[in-house]
Amino acid sequence: MSKVAVVYWSSTGNTEAMADAVVNGAKEKGADVTLYECADFRPELVGEYDAIAFGCPAMGDEVLEEDEFEPLFEDCKAKLSGKKIALFGSYGWGDGEWMRNWEEDCKTAGAILACDPVICNDEPDDDAKEACQNLGKALA
């Protein structure tokens, strides 16, 4: 059984709903899953998991949330080489540039992306929730 962490930051609840769907998908495939709000996750925990899903919405000028999530992710990044990960998040404007940049940053760090990132505009609809469940399954 694989151990999966789902680490997210959410302001409006949209990315949190996506995180819940990721958890459900990973559990469907039999993974041992732990859900973390980013404030509760520490970089030292990266090594305890076979795979990690990171979720963060687009903020400001299409960037990761800068006060909590980005500092945590930056601290985790050095430990992601060879780690199976997946990315998800919501946005309210723009075209997903924040996710493309984040994905490239992860590849540069040596992370292994289990699947394409999942993004949705505002609240996740049924298709976005299904995509998040599939993301969770890909991590498991």
C-alpha positions in Angstrom: 0.0 0.0 0.0 1.4 3.3 -1.0 1.5 6.3 1.4 0.2 9.5 -0.2 0.1 13.0 1.2 -2.2 15.7 -0.1 -1.0 19.2 0.8 -3.0 22.2 -0.1 -3.7 25.9 0.6 -7.2 27.3 0.0 -8.8 30.6 0.6 -12.3 30.2 -0.9 -12.7 26.4 -0.4 -12.3 25.7 -4.2 -8.8 24.1 -3.8 -9.9 22.4 -0.6 -12.8 20.7 -2.6 -10.2 19.6 -5.2 -8.0 18.2 -2.4 -10.9 16.2 -1.0 -11.5 14.7 -4.5 -7.7 13.8 -4.8 -7.9 12.0 -1.4 -11.0 10.1 -2.5 -9.3 8.9 -5.7 -6.1 7.8 -3.9 -8.2 5.9 -1.3 -10.2 4.2 -4.1 -6.9 2.7 -5.3 -6.0 1.5 -1.8 -3.5 4.2 -0.8 -2.9 5.2 2.8 -3.7 9.0 2.5 -3.1 11.9 4.8 -4.6 15.3 4.0 -2.7 18.4 5.2 -3.5 22.0 5.1 -0.1 23.6 4.2 0.3 25.1 7.6 0.3 21.6 9.1 2.9 20.1 6.7 6.7 20.2 7.2 9.4 19.5 4.7 10.8 16.8 7.0 7.6 14.8 6.2 8.4 14.5 2.4 10.5 11.4 2.9 7.7 9.6 4.8 5.5 9.5 1.7 5.7 7.5 -1.6 3.8 10.3 -3.4 2.6 13.8 -2.7 -0.2 15.9 -4.3 0.3 19.7 -3.9 -2.6 22.0 -4.4 -2.6 25.8 -4.5 -4.7 28.3 -6.3 -3.4 31.1 -8.6 -2.9 34.3 -6.7 -2.2 37.9 -7.7 -0.3 37.9 -11.0 -0.7 34.2 -11.5 1.6 33.0 -8.8 1.5 30.6 -5.9 0.1 31.9 -2.6 3.1 33.8 -1.2 2.7 33.9 2.5 2.2 30.3 3.5 2.2 27.9 0.5 5.2 29.2 -1.6 7.6 29.2 1.4 6.6 25.7 2.4 6.9 24.5 -1.2 10.3 26.1 -1.6 11.5 24.3 1.6 10.1 21.0 0.2 11.5 21.4 -3.3 15.0 20.2 -2.5 13.5 16.9 -1.3 11.4 16.3 -4.4 14.1 14.8 -6.7 12.9 11.4 -7.7 9.6 11.8 -5.7 6.3 11.1 -7.4 4.1 14.2 -7.2 1.0 15.8 -8.8 -0.2 19.4 -8.8 -3.7 20.9 -8.7 -5.4 24.2 -8.1 -8.1 26.7 -9.0 -8.0 30.1 -10.6 -10.3 33.0 -11.1 -8.6 34.7 -14.0 -5.7 34.2 -16.4 -5.0 31.1 -18.4 -3.2 28.8 -16.1 0.3 30.4 -16.3 0.9 29.8 -12.6 0.4 26.1 -13.1 2.7 25.9 -16.1 5.4 27.7 -14.2 4.9 25.5 -11.1 5.1 22.3 -13.2 8.3 23.5 -14.9 9.8 24.3 -11.4 9.0 20.8 -10.2 10.5 19.2 -13.3 13.7 21.3 -12.8 13.8 20.1 -9.1 13.8 16.5 -10.4 10.3 15.6 -9.3 8.4 12.8 -11.2 5.0 14.1 -12.3 2.5 11.3 -12.0 0.0 13.0 -14.4 -0.9 16.3 -15.9 -1.8 19.0 -13.4 -5.5 19.6 -12.8 -6.8 23.2 -12.9 -10.3 24.6 -12.8 -11.8 28.0 -13.0 -13.4 29.0 -9.7 -15.4 26.2 -8.0 -14.6 22.7 -9.3 -17.5 21.2 -11.3 -18.1 17.5 -11.7 -15.5 17.2 -14.5 -12.8 18.9 -12.4 -13.7 16.7 -9.4 -13.4 13.6 -11.5 -10.0 14.8 -12.9 -8.8 15.3 -9.3 -10.0 11.8 -8.4 -8.0 10.5 -11.3 -5.0 12.5 -10.1 -5.3 10.8 -6.8 -5.5 7.4 -8.4 -2.4 8.2 -10.5 -0.5 8.9 -7.2 -1.7 5.7 -5.6 
